[in-house]
Amino acid sequence: MKCTNCPRRCATDRVTSLGFCHAAAEPEAAAICVHHGEEPPISGQRGICNIFFAHCNLQCIYCQNHDISRPTPSPSAPPPFVGVDAIVDRVQQLLPETENIVGFVSPTHYAHAIPAIVDELHRRGLFPTTVYNTGGYDSVDTLRALAPYIDIYLPDFKYSDPALAARYSHAPDYPQVALAALREMYNQKGSALPTDERGMAYRGIIVRHLVLPGQVDNSLGVLDSLADLSTGLHIALMAQYFPPLPGLPDQLGRTLTQDEYDRVTDHFYALGLYRGWVQELDAQACYRPDFSRPDAFNSNTL
């Protein structure tokens, strides 16, 4: 398998060696659990069944999921679910507890396996809404191949600053790559986010942006790019950053200030963006996963 799933296109044969993300050919889920902390049209009252894939094609230095995203998972992480059947078995157990929605979290490096997972769910008579919850560093070709299998795109748009993307996520081309990916998602889904009688979304895009401490200008540039694409996009503007590890550079060792977040939210409204969600600053105390537990996020609230 010469891997070209993501824009790094490292062409690693994942059967015999490991590329940047350190993922093998067979899909590996580090955790599969019911999660209540996504945006309201995705979480609803009962939550979403999230498949948290092991490893990641970005390796952000401030990743809150670092226990499972790093090349070598934390010793405290539980044994992974390996292979399509093992993943679908677990999803089948949990899906009745949820709003009948399945999320693929950090999925880019396992994008080749998503059709098989969805097909196996369908074979078992399960037809959940599917959510592609990505860091945003996706290739257009991969997204086009996934179009028949994904109902809702939930991408991050992390950076407008290439130098910052290189420093924090080893991806200096992130701004243009992520914007091209967003355009493809937009071409597939448009800006509408239709919901059913329960208020649950069944198609569309929600773009997330995490505001980083000391990097307000980066966030303003992200919002400029999103507004240029469409002011009708649904955007989740997040204040939840916390330092997940010691020794982080710049100002990543602290949380966001109210002034920093106010400057970003003011720009959001000034651009005419009007759809989405804006967190309160106290979200910094939430969203701190513990992947040593089977319910890694259930103690956290939106």
C-alpha angles and dihedrals in degrees: 000000000000099000120225096150095123136036092265086072090192091167091217116169096234092193091067107019145019128250131198094301094044091224121148122222097262115074115256123195114197092194138003114192147141108269124196098180103082124103113298098254088055103037099036115166098312103040136230129282102240123198106205105200119212119247125011140230093227107044094199109200092227098046113154088206093053092130089071105019100061122095089253111039120225115272087236093060114106122246110285129243104245123197135014096279095051091048094048092046090059094043090051089055095051104034096084088060092058141061087270092265127130122200125203103208120199088353105154097100090049096041090119089065098049096084090053092049092049092045091051091050089052091047088057092051095257118133108175126167106260125222124196102208104188141165087236097248095118134137120239091231091056092049092050090052090051096048096101092050104045125074101176130027116211104181130168118229099201108166144030090171114079093199091054091047090053093047098045104028107019090242115108090172092056097109096056095035094050092046091052089050091050091051090054092049089048091049089053099043111015121214098291120105104199117196135197128235090284092055092251118143117235102177139017145056134294114186118206127204124185112206109223123211113259093011105091093136090058090054093048089053091050091053091048090055093047092049090050089055094047135324086210094069118119107238130188108206108198131205095174099107115137129168103263095183137028123251099035116161131245111003097328089110091077139049127254121281124230091242092054093049093045090055090054096044091047089054090048091060094038090059091056094252106150110157123084143032136305118199126223115245091247087071083091087081092055135062095051103143126208107201092185085077125068089229094050096167105025094102090058125086135200 
